[in-house]
Amino acid sequence: MKTTRIILAGGSGFCGHLLMEALSKNGCEVVVLTRSPGTATGPARLVSWDARNLGDWTRELEGAQAVINLCGRSVDCRYNKTNRRLILESRVLSTRVLGEAVSRCSEPPPVWLNASTATIYKHSFDREMDEAGEIAGDKDARDEFSVEVAQAWEGALEQARTPATRKIALRLSMVFGPREGTVFRVLRRLARLGLGGSMAGGRQFVSWIHEEDFCRAVQWLLINENLTGPFNLASPNPVTNREMMTTLRRVAGAPFGLPAARWMLEVGAFVLRTETELMIKSRRVVPGKLLASGFRFNFPRLEEAMSDIEKRLAGG
């Protein structure tokens, strides 16, 4: 890569750590903007910010080759009034203040990648959603709030006045990797306990991406200067929930899996303080613009992606 210094906001999560390590291995200096600068966990330099207000951190943007913003409170919670406000503000306010900081630079970063979500597309069983797909909430999927957040998030990016900076919205799908606490490990644990059956009938589609392809796609977007606008970061082969759980059981060596009806998911979500939308919405998202730009996936199909992750877990 020809980039040298990259600013990474929201680098404390799973995807942030992946990018921090991948970019550092490629010879980049990574500067992480964080609320906890005293908790270094990787090869990056940590700089304090509050993700709301301009401050000394803005100096880091001068002359940087890129800024990547992954800020956003976890959506793995109940959508009560307080959590809704925190989910929305953590995304929109961090994007706005970064836009203001970039606009004030005398030598602004030439590219800005800002997280978004593949949940922005309409709940769909029969249509693949590339970047031109329909954007809408659906009462049956209970995703109206999530779609509103996604639109406000991308709106904050679009409204930023940064004429010298190329902007890309990363419409992220589920990222699979072997780290503890990630979605793959949670699903794998369920499968090994005999609970890895289909959920709510299993017809809903799941969009996903292997962690290696996630990092490669981000770096591809950084170095290809003609690419701009929203990009779906998802495998070209979304699968149904039923197929995903069947594949996971096969890879993890789980001979059977009890299915979970929708009412069971409702009860479980209430007990675990999360929302059923995360499990029942059909996300049939495909990376149209990424493929058209010439990007090729190392793990385009689910079984090979899951097999790779399982092999790495088995190897310790």
BELUR-V167867 format. One line per field, one symbol per residue. phi: phi as a letter, one per 40 degrees, with the letter a starting at -180 (. if undefined). A space follows every 10 residues. Layout:
phi = ???
This chain:
phi = .ccbbbcbcg cccdcccdcd ccccccgccb bccacbccbc baccccbcab gbbcaccccc ccgccabbbb cicdccaccc dccccccccc cccccccccc ccccccbcdc abbbcaaccc ccdabbbcbc ccccbacacc cfbdcccccd cccccccccc cbccbcbbcc ccbcccaccc gccccccccc cccgbcccbf ggcccbcaac dccdcccccc cccccccagc bcbaccbcbc dccccccccc ccgbcaaccb cccccccccc ccfbbcdcbb ccbbbbcdcc ccchcbccbc bccccccccc cccccg
